[in-house]
Amino acid sequence: MKHLLSVDDLGRDGVDELCELAESFLEVTQRDIPKVPALRGKTVACVFYEDSTRTRLSFETAAKRLSADTMAFSAGTSSVKKGESLRDTVQTIEAMGVDAMVVRHGSAGAPHRIATWVDAAVVNAGDGRHEHPTQALLDAFTLRRHRGPSLDGARVAIVGDVRHSRVARSSTKVFAALGAKVTLVAPPTMLPESLDGWPAGVSCDLDAVLPEVDVVYLLRIQHERQDAMLFPSLREYTTRFGLTVERAARLRDDVLVMHAGPMNRGVEIAPEVAETPRSVITEQVGNGVAVRMAVLYSLLGSGAPVA
Amino acid sequence: MPDAARAGQPDTSRVESGAAPGGGLSNSGPNVFRASVFSADDLRRAHTRIAHEIVERNHGAGALVLVGLYTRGVAVARRLAAAIESFEGVAVPVGALDVAFYRDDIGLRPVQPLGATEVPVDVSDRTVVLVDDVLFTGRTVRAALDALTELGRPPAVQLAVLVDRGHRELPIRADFVGKNLPTKAAEDVRVRLADVDGGEDGIELWGPADGMPVAPPPRAGGESP
């Protein structure tokens, strides 16, 4: 594997191998000295054209725990402001000697394009509404740690703004590849235009779906991507699609609650629900570092093909 | 491929044993069987002798920890601990070390982790005996010393191996050796431990098929020269 651009590049075997590898790195991150020299001498550049807290810090932490050097680039404070093109920008960064570029961009396909321009390994850290492969991997890794390596038969409801969510697209594909049955739950205005490429069922009634699920995966209501009002009010959204205290109380004890963050507390998830033991939201963040270590190690270190 | 490695299949990230990738006792590969080095009985006696030597050298077993290197070194460390307990009455703690991320050939060939590093005691208080099945180039032991450094500062580190097959590439030697076995670089030393590989314990020498005479069988007891 030269790049990680889409979860389609991985398949079930690739996901399994990266999750197994991540298991080793999770152990590393829990040591007193949570660092190994595996990628000493390699340089990882985080090239972010969109804001991010956890993804970027997670990749930087992952790279540092592998002893790689890191460079950070934010479009907002760079020569992009002076009109430098995407191609010139990434080629400039590569000329400084980087082995991997972790790219987030508002346009779908930007990481794929960059991969044709540079020799460095390219990791898609979110491109527009398209994909977010490492989020999907860490979601799968988190579920595997709770349910065992196979997700065969697990019923997952992905709730919220599916149409605008790259997390929903990537995670649906990975969950389905591991054998889970995914149901997308949203108001009709937030469902994808077509289910082509979505190995999932759909529903517009959260209360009908909840008794039948093992995992509730909540998506953030994305104010910044919302050009048109897709629902009358936040309050109405919460009433029909939020995981409120009352809804959470009706879930079986072993049902897990996930969220990719950042949370809009009180909108898609009640603050109390996010703090309950069934919530694995903080665990997802910790697992994210281990999974990204596995991705960077596979691309830069192992010399072993994934998938 | 950690799955396979953890399932006890031949580990491809270890050059130390000299086994060809995918090679095991049941897999012929390019090399053919040349000689039996240790029978199950020989191996049992070697474990017992090494266990005695470790206790003798350290004037007891009270301040030791045995740390096995994945995969078979961990099994050997457990056996040595059981032997020490049987004659000394001291339960020596046993740890397991995965050195994959400390290797110096990452990026040159596939290097995958083999298991979780687990050392149940603070190594800063105890003499660490690193345990492996075969000592070859010394690069695994070098990586193990680095990995160990991150866990603490042991007062001393010693090395116990079942077979020293020569061809060192680093200034490393073993303190306790089951057998010194002169080998050619192209040969494989194949170790089979019942608790890791199934079947019966044994160590065999495999080598290229072309025209080389088959080595004579080892002397009974398989003592090092």
HADDOCK unambig.tbl for C-alpha pairs under 7 A between the chains (distance, minus, plus):
assign (segid A and resid 17 and name CA) (segid B and resid 1 and name CA) 6.58 0.50 0.50
assign (segid A and resid 20 and name CA) (segid B and resid 2 and name CA) 6.41 0.50 0.50
assign (segid A and resid 21 and name CA) (segid B and resid 2 and name CA) 6.88 0.50 0.50
assign (segid A and resid 24 and name CA) (segid B and resid 113 and name CA) 6.76 0.50 0.50
assign (segid A and resid 24 and name CA) (segid B and resid 116 and name CA) 6.23 0.50 0.50
assign (segid A and resid 27 and name CA) (segid B and resid 116 and name CA) 6.75 0.50 0.50
assign (segid A and resid 33 and name CA) (segid B and resid 150 and name CA) 6.41 0.50 0.50
assign (segid A and resid 36 and name CA) (segid B and resid 101 and name CA) 6.02 0.50 0.50
assign (segid A and resid 36 and name CA) (segid B and resid 102 and name CA) 6.62 0.50 0.50
assign (segid A and resid 37 and name CA) (segid B and resid 101 and name CA) 6.37 0.50 0.50
assign (segid A and resid 37 and name CA) (segid B and resid 102 and name CA) 5.80 0.50 0.50
assign (segid A and resid 38 and name CA) (segid B and resid 101 and name CA) 4.69 0.50 0.50
assign (segid A and resid 38 and name CA) (segid B and resid 102 and name CA) 5.94 0.50 0.50
assign (segid A and resid 38 and name CA) (segid B and resid 106 and name CA) 6.83 0.50 0.50
assign (segid A and resid 300 and name CA) (segid B and resid 107 and name CA) 6.94 0.50 0.50
assign (segid A and resid 301 and name CA) (segid B and resid 106 and name CA) 5.59 0.50 0.50
assign (segid A and resid 301 and name CA) (segid B and resid 107 and name CA) 4.67 0.50 0.50
assign (segid A and resid 302 and name CA) (segid B and resid 106 and name CA) 6.00 0.50 0.50
assign (segid A and resid 302 and name CA) (segid B and resid 107 and name CA) 5.42 0.50 0.50
assign (segid A and resid 302 and name CA) (segid B and resid 109 and name CA) 6.74 0.50 0.50
assign (segid A and resid 302 and name CA) (segid B and resid 110 and name CA) 4.75 0.50 0.50
assign (segid A and resid 302 and name CA) (segid B and resid 111 and name CA) 5.13 0.50 0.50
assign (segid A and resid 302 and name CA) (segid B and resid 112 and name CA) 6.72 0.50 0.50
assign (segid A and resid 303 and name CA) (segid B and resid 107 and name CA) 4.98 0.50 0.50
assign (segid A and resid 303 and name CA) (segid B and resid 108 and name CA) 6.46 0.50 0.50
assign (segid A and resid 303 and name CA) (segid B and resid 109 and name CA) 5.31 0.50 0.50
assign (segid A and resid 303 and name CA) (segid B and resid 110 and name CA) 4.72 0.50 0.50
assign (segid A and resid 304 and name CA) (segid B and resid 110 and name CA) 4.62 0.50 0.50
